[in-house]
Amino acid sequence: MHSSGAQHTSILVVGAGPVGLVLGCEFARRKIPFRLIDKLPRPTDESRAIAVHARSLEMMERIGVVDELLASGVRAVAMTFHGEGSSLGRVDLTAVDSPFPFSLSTAQTETERVLAARLEAVGGRVERSVELAGFEQDASGVRATLRDAGGGDEVVSADWIVGTDGAHSTVREQLGVRLEGSFQGERFLLGDVEADYGLERESMHTFFAGHEGPLLVFPMRDRRLRLIAQITDERDDSQPTLEEFQAICDRRARGIRLTGAHWLTTFEIHHAQVAQYRHGRAFLAGDAAHIHSPAGGQGMNTGMQDAFNLGWKLAHAAVGKGSDELLESYQLERHPVAERVLEHSTLLTNVGTLHHELARKLRYHAMHLATGLAPIRHKLADETEETDVGYRGSPVVVDAGSGEEGVRAGDAAPDVAAVRLHQVLAHAIGHTALYVAPAGDVLPSAGAEPGRSVLVADAEPAPESFDEFVLDPERTVAKRYGIHDDDGGLLLIRPDGYVGLRADLGDQRAIADYLACVEG
């Protein structure tokens, strides 16, 4: 739909919060023509979402902003649960399989600032005070009307449009799509405050108290705290006061003295998502596609990872390489992730609000037992940090390697700290071919797969056809990835850090099958 007189761009992104900024960075660093618009005249000054989890930090490293982001916040290495004056248990986050085994607590304003600076550094920008007035699409493209602050309209044609415009998404509304789920909204008070407290600063805290809802406490930089309190009693919609938050802390947590406030608000959350993330040439991501309780602290993270999954796929399509199957895989890979987040956050909210004393006692006993079991602690840590997210079974991953153990196609490519593998794999805008040579052997040359080639061997390399070489005399990569010493192996690592192909060395048919999935 390339109408005469309309300016054309490859991709139109609507909404410049964290999700839209991730998409913008992905397109800009690949030199894909795009426009990123936002109806707000300036970035939000509200701290909003504050937790950036391990899998998102891995994503931030690939975008090129992880160091700046880490410098903006504090690291939480644990989750601690409290119940009516006693400790119910502690979950250590440092055991998760990630080069960033912790959550970062930093204001959303900082996340947006860091991403926006990166966007500008790689040649992109946000067009502010510009909103989407409407759009239509057909098989050939999208025709959108943009409206500026003065009421002037501009017609733009694009190959694709992405709605990253939040819970009240205009893109979703224009598509005639509805969120589906539970609409018995839960009410929360949120406070970004200054406080004196004696809680462990390197942990996130959840307090359960009587029949009231849970209180979540996130230490931030200096004396700053994030408080999220579910409320079950009736109150008007006026802005909460610091005194109201102090009363909640006194009843549910104790030992927290509030001294000032940056931002206090009340909000209602539903648990819902759309049935389809793709509608022809339109896509939805983040809160435009799914909304849920803040109890798990995963809303912004899930949305940014939606964008990271979609970004490289749409970039492929923009240059004529992406298959329709590749674009369809966005829905197939990301919809189940949000579904699980919805289930997890709903469960946390329900467990946090129990009216019967016996049920509360059973809750405390169950939580104490559960957090005392290592497998459950590890599972909770992986779910929180989203390090258990994977895409095995996706139609655009190919698992042709021998053996059953180790890393498979669809898994996130794990770091191997001994050889700093994550730094080798970081910043890629295309695929990376990871060759693991057989023991005592060196491969003659790289194959014909896309992207750059990395050779991992236990001897000095002879060929010059590899872009990078990792000397691994202890064969730590082979062991971590489950590759037999006698055979070696090949993995194609996707731009989003997941394994697209696992194959035996020399298996050109497997490479061809994978390329057929991705490029058509």
NORDA-V944931 format. One record per residue. N is the residue number from 1. SS is DSSP state (h for helix, s for strand, l for the rest). PSI is psi in whole degrees, -180 to 180 (999 if undefined). OMEGA is omega in whole degrees, -180 to 180 (NA if undefined). Layout:
n=(N	N)
ss=(SS	SS)
psi=(PSI	PSI)
omega=(OMEGA	OMEGA)
//
This chain:
n=(1	2	3	4	5	6	7	8	9	10	11	12	13	14	15	16	17	18	19	20	21	22	23	24	25	26	27	28	29	30	31	32	33	34	35	36	37	38	39	40	41	42	43	44	45	46	47	48	49	50	51	52	53	54	55	56	57	58	59	60	61	62	63	64	65	66	67	68	69	70	71	72	73	74	75	76	77	78	79	80	81	82	83	84	85	86	87	88	89	90	91	92	93	94	95	96	97	98	99	100	101	102	103	104	105	106	107	108	109	110	111	112	113	114	115	116	117	118	119	120	121	122	123	124	125	126	127	128	129	130	131	132	133	134	135	136	137	138	139	140	141	142	143	144	145	146	147	148	149	150	151	152	153	154	155	156	157	158	159	160	161	162	163	164	165	166	167	168	169	170	171	172	173	174	175	176	177	178	179	180	181	182	183	184	185	186	187	188	189	190	191	192	193	194	195	196	197	198	199	200	201	202	203	204	205	206	207	208	209	210	211	212	213	214	215	216	217	218	219	220	221	222	223	224	225	226	227	228	229	230	231	232	233	234	235	236	237	238	239	240	241	242	243	244	245	246	247	248	249	250	251	252	253	254	255	256	257	258	259	260	261	262	263	264	265	266	267	268	269	270	271	272	273	274	275	276	277	278	279	280	281	282	283	284	285	286	287	288	289	290	291	292	293	294	295	296	297	298	299	300	301	302	303	304	305	306	307	308	309	310	311	312	313	314	315	316	317	318	319	320	321	322	323	324	325	326	327	328	329	330	331	332	333	334	335	336	337	338	339	340	341	342	343	344	345	346	347	348	349	350	351	352	353	354	355	356	357	358	359	360	361	362	363	364	365	366	367	368	369	370	371	372	373	374	375	376	377	378	379	380	381	382	383	384	385	386	387	388	389	390	391	392	393	394	395	396	397	398	399	400	401	402	403	404	405	406	407	408	409	410	411	412	413	414	415	416	417	418	419	420	421	422	423	424	425	426	427	428	429	430	431	432	433	434	435	436	437	438	439	440	441	442	443	444	445	446	447	448	449	450	451	452	453	454	455	456	457	458	459	460	461	462	463	464	465	466	467	468	469	470	471	472	473	474	475	476	477	478	479	480	481	482	483	484	485	486	487	488	489	490	491	492	493	494	495	496	497	498	499	500	501	502	503	504	505	506	507	508	509	510	511	512	513	514	515	516	517	518	519	520)
ss=(l	l	l	l	l	l	s	s	s	s	s	s	s	s	l	l	l	h	h	h	h	h	h	h	h	h	h	h	l	l	l	l	l	s	s	s	s	s	l	l	l	l	l	l	l	l	l	l	l	l	s	s	l	h	h	h	h	h	h	h	h	h	h	l	l	h	h	h	h	h	l	l	l	s	s	s	l	s	s	s	s	s	s	l	l	s	s	s	s	s	s	s	l	l	l	l	l	l	l	l	l	l	s	s	s	l	l	h	h	h	h	h	h	h	h	h	h	h	h	h	h	l	l	l	l	s	s	s	l	s	s	s	s	s	s	s	s	s	l	l	s	s	s	s	s	s	s	s	l	l	l	l	s	s	s	s	s	s	s	s	s	s	s	l	l	l	l	l	l	h	h	h	h	h	h	l	l	l	l	s	s	s	s	s	s	s	s	s	s	s	s	s	s	s	s	s	s	l	l	l	l	l	s	s	s	s	s	s	l	l	l	l	l	l	s	s	s	s	s	l	l	l	l	s	s	s	s	s	s	s	s	l	l	l	l	l	l	l	l	l	l	h	h	h	h	h	h	h	h	h	h	h	l	l	l	s	s	s	s	s	s	s	s	s	s	s	s	s	s	s	s	s	s	l	l	l	l	s	s	l	l	s	s	s	l	h	h	h	l	s	s	l	l	h	h	h	l	l	h	h	h	h	h	h	h	h	h	h	h	h	h	h	h	h	h	h	h	h	l	l	l	l	l	h	h	h	h	h	h	h	h	h	h	h	h	h	h	h	h	h	h	h	h	h	h	h	h	h	h	h	h	h	l	l	l	l	h	h	h	h	h	h	h	h	h	h	h	h	h	h	l	l	l	h	h	h	h	h	h	h	h	h	h	h	h	l	l	l	l	l	l	l	l	l	l	l	l	s	s	l	l	l	l	l	l	l	l	l	l	l	l	s	l	l	l	l	h	h	h	l	h	h	h	h	h	l	l	l	l	l	l	s	s	s	s	s	l	l	l	l	l	l	l	l	l	l	l	l	l	l	l	s	s	s	s	s	s	l	l	l	l	l	l	l	l	l	l	s	s	s	s	l	l	l	l	h	h	h	h	h	h	l	l	l	l	l	l	l	s	s	s	s	s	l	l	l	l	s	s	s	s	s	s	l	l	l	l	h	h	h	h	h	h	h	h	h	h	h	h	l)
psi=(64	82	143	139	-15	134	144	141	160	-47	132	121	126	111	118	41	-165	-38	-48	-36	-39	-46	-45	-44	-41	-41	-42	-42	-9	3	35	127	128	163	134	113	155	136	-16	140	-20	162	154	146	11	136	-29	-129	136	-15	127	114	173	-47	-34	-34	-36	-42	-44	-33	-40	-34	-28	24	9	-38	-44	-39	-44	-35	-14	-9	-164	152	129	118	5	163	129	135	133	145	107	54	-3	159	130	-21	169	135	119	127	-10	-10	-4	152	84	149	-8	75	66	170	144	127	111	147	146	-30	-36	-43	-45	-40	-46	-44	-39	-38	-40	-41	-46	-37	-29	15	9	176	162	130	109	162	32	124	159	116	-27	165	160	159	157	-168	-21	-16	-167	142	116	147	122	142	130	179	-27	0	1	141	146	134	129	138	146	158	-33	155	140	126	107	37	30	-172	-26	45	126	-38	-46	-42	-43	-31	-14	28	143	147	140	131	-149	128	24	85	145	141	140	149	136	131	130	103	165	141	156	131	160	12	156	124	-23	24	150	144	140	126	130	138	111	-139	-1	165	174	157	121	133	124	108	138	-163	147	-125	18	141	146	127	132	117	118	138	142	-12	163	137	159	178	14	160	132	158	163	-35	-37	-42	-39	-41	-39	-45	-40	-37	-38	-31	-47	156	10	120	114	135	-10	168	137	-38	126	133	167	146	162	137	138	168	105	159	164	156	-33	133	-18	135	91	-114	13	140	152	143	155	-146	-19	-23	-27	140	147	176	149	4	-36	-8	33	4	-56	-40	-46	-41	-45	-36	-29	-50	-38	-35	-43	-32	-52	-28	-45	-34	-40	-46	-35	-28	14	16	-22	129	160	-32	-36	-45	-37	-27	-19	-49	-46	-31	-38	-32	-45	-30	-48	-35	-42	-39	-41	-46	-42	-47	-35	-42	-45	-41	-43	-41	-32	-17	94	130	-23	136	-41	-42	-39	-41	-41	-37	-50	-42	-43	-41	-39	-43	-44	-45	-7	-8	123	-45	-38	-40	-45	-40	-43	-42	-45	-40	-42	-47	-4	25	-5	5	128	169	34	140	-5	146	-10	27	148	121	100	4	150	159	164	-21	170	-163	132	168	133	-17	155	139	113	155	154	101	-32	-30	12	51	-35	-29	-30	-37	-14	159	7	135	-10	-166	152	126	118	104	125	110	152	159	129	12	161	134	146	-36	165	159	-158	23	163	160	-162	160	134	126	129	121	163	10	164	143	147	-43	155	5	-8	142	-34	156	134	115	120	73	-26	-1	43	-33	-46	-43	-45	-36	-2	38	128	139	-36	-24	-34	-175	168	134	134	117	122	163	-21	9	5	153	116	-35	134	127	164	154	137	2	81	-27	-40	-40	-42	-40	-41	-45	-33	-37	-45	-44	-13	999)
omega=(-179	-175	177	180	-180	174	-177	171	-178	-175	175	179	-176	180	-174	167	-179	-178	178	179	176	178	179	178	-179	179	-176	-178	174	178	177	178	-180	170	179	-176	176	-177	178	-180	-179	178	179	174	178	-173	174	-177	-175	-175	173	-171	-171	-178	177	177	174	177	-180	177	179	177	177	-175	-171	-178	179	-180	179	-179	-175	-173	178	-176	174	-175	-178	167	-179	-178	-178	178	173	173	-180	178	180	-180	-177	178	180	-179	-174	-180	-178	-175	-178	172	178	-173	-179	169	176	175	179	-178	177	176	178	178	179	180	-177	180	-180	178	178	179	179	-178	-179	170	179	177	175	174	-175	-176	177	-179	177	178	179	175	172	-178	169	-175	-175	-179	-175	174	-174	173	179	-178	180	-174	180	180	178	-178	175	177	-178	171	-179	175	-177	173	180	177	173	-169	165	-172	179	-172	173	179	179	179	-180	178	-177	-177	-180	170	-179	180	-179	-180	168	-168	175	-176	-179	165	-180	179	172	-164	167	-174	166	-176	180	180	175	-175	-177	178	166	-173	173	-180	172	-176	175	-178	179	177	-179	172	178	-177	-179	174	178	-176	179	-178	-175	178	167	176	172	-176	173	180	-179	180	-180	172	179	-175	178	180	179	-179	176	178	178	177	179	179	178	178	-180	-178	-170	-173	-175	178	178	179	-178	-177	180	-177	172	-175	177	-179	172	-180	-180	-176	172	178	-175	170	179	-179	-177	177	180	175	-178	-180	179	180	175	-180	178	-177	174	-178	-176	177	-178	-177	175	-173	180	180	-172	-176	-179	-180	179	179	180	178	168	-177	-179	176	-177	-171	-177	-180	177	177	175	-179	-177	179	174	-179	-174	177	175	177	178	179	177	-178	176	177	-174	-179	-171	-179	178	179	179	177	179	177	177	180	-177	-178	177	179	179	-180	-180	178	-177	-177	178	-173	-176	-176	-180	179	179	179	178	177	-179	-180	-179	-180	178	179	-175	-178	174	-179	-176	-179	-180	176	-180	180	178	179	-180	179	-180	-177	179	178	176	178	179	-174	175	-179	177	179	-180	167	-177	180	-177	-177	179	179	-178	-173	172	-176	-179	176	-176	177	170	179	-175	175	169	-169	-176	180	178	-174	-177	178	177	-176	-175	173	180	174	176	178	173	176	-179	178	174	-174	172	-178	177	-175	176	-179	-177	-178	176	180	-174	-180	-178	173	-178	-176	178	178	174	-178	180	177	180	-176	173	-174	178	-176	178	-180	179	179	177	177	-173	-175	179	180	-180	179	179	-180	-177	-177	178	-178	-178	-178	-176	-170	-170	-180	-180	173	170	-179	-179	179	179	174	178	-179	177	-178	165	-176	172	177	177	-179	-178	178	180	178	180	179	-180	180	177	177	-172	-172	178	NA)
//
